[in-house]
Amino acid sequence: MVTTDPIADLLTRIRNGLTARHKAVIVPRSKMKLEIVKILKSEGFIEGYIDQADAERPSVKVFLKYSDGKEGVIQGLKRVSTPGRRFYVGKDELPKVRNGLGVAIITTPRGVLTDKAARSAGVGGEVLCYVW
């Protein structure tokens, strides 16, 4: 299945996996998705991931994280910039998600960064999604 918005597909698969209480979800691999998953891991939203780049169909296996074995650590995922409506911000307009409790994932000239990292690097870019 070819999706028109692969990042929204990644977020939806994670959201559905958490709702269904799956241990892991498998998403088709791309460099952008891999960078987003790395940020989710470094921010503590997922347990980990396995990059299956050498498989017949390259994919990323994302291990979901639950608090007390019941509720998912990720409370919400929101796609901000879409293929039909891009959303760019300057370095002075970087968003704060849930008063700093969440993370905005932004693609910048220095790579895919969180809002905090982009703020300290002094760069703006395209806001991909919010995670809280």
Summary of the structure (lengths in Angstrom):
residues: 132
radius of gyration: 14.5
end to end distance: 28.4
largest distance: 43.6
contacts: 378
relative contact order: 0.18
helix: 27%
strand: 33%
